[in-house]
Amino acid sequence: MTRAGAYRAGLAAEAIAALFLRLKGWRILARREKTPVGEIDIIARKGDVTAFVEVKLRRKRAAALQAITPRQRRRIIRAAQWWLAGHGEAAAGACRFDLVTLNEWMWPRHAVSVFDGEEGGDVW
């Protein structure tokens, strides 16, 4: 797949993930949120929970789960901290880091709290 093709597939995956979360009752606060320290695919809120959602499109679910590297976790955490600093109302409740995986011929899957907000925290 070309770089442009991968980019378009990623955009489509994020759109599907956002729709999937909305169908589950989440309100989408932001998509492709860019901060000076990194990008967050989706920021969603349900009740008093704000979720920073990473979207991964892979052929196999296991590959999608392994695709969040320690470096990427640190980037996502820093971007979430930056975003929360400017959106105090979202910080009032619980915050977590979720993952939506999209795989060939499968419904999207929403993994909850895949890592904690500690920069050294482990996945799962």
PENOR-V954191 format. One record per backbone hydrogen bond with DSSP energy under -1.0 kcal/mol. CO is the residue of the C=O (numbers start at 1). NH is the residue of the N-H. E is the energy in kcal/mol with one decimal. If there is no record, write none. Layout:
co nh e
CO NH E
CO NH E
//
This chain:
co nh e
2 6 -2.5
3 7 -2.2
4 8 -2.4
5 9 -2.4
6 10 -2.3
7 11 -2.2
8 12 -2.3
9 13 -2.5
10 14 -2.3
11 15 -2.0
12 16 -2.5
13 17 -2.6
14 18 -2.4
15 19 -2.2
16 20 -2.7
17 21 -2.5
18 22 -2.3
19 23 -2.4
20 24 -1.1
21 26 -2.4
22 25 -1.7
27 45 -2.6
30 43 -2.7
33 40 -2.4
35 38 -1.0
38 35 -2.6
40 33 -1.9
41 32 -3.3
42 53 -3.4
43 29 -2.8
43 30 -1.7
44 51 -3.2
45 27 -3.1
46 49 -1.9
48 94 -1.4
49 46 -2.2
50 96 -2.0
51 44 -2.5
52 98 -1.7
53 42 -1.8
54 100 -2.5
56 102 -2.6
60 64 -1.5
61 65 -2.4
62 66 -1.8
67 69 -1.1
69 73 -2.6
70 74 -2.2
71 75 -1.9
72 76 -2.5
73 77 -2.6
74 78 -2.5
75 79 -2.3
76 80 -2.6
77 81 -2.5
78 82 -2.3
79 83 -2.5
80 84 -2.9
81 85 -1.7
87 90 -1.4
94 50 -3.0
96 52 -2.6
97 114 -2.1
98 54 -2.2
99 111 -3.4
100 56 -2.3
101 109 -2.2
102 58 -2.1
103 106 -1.7
109 101 -2.4
111 99 -2.5
114 124 -3.1
118 121 -1.9
//
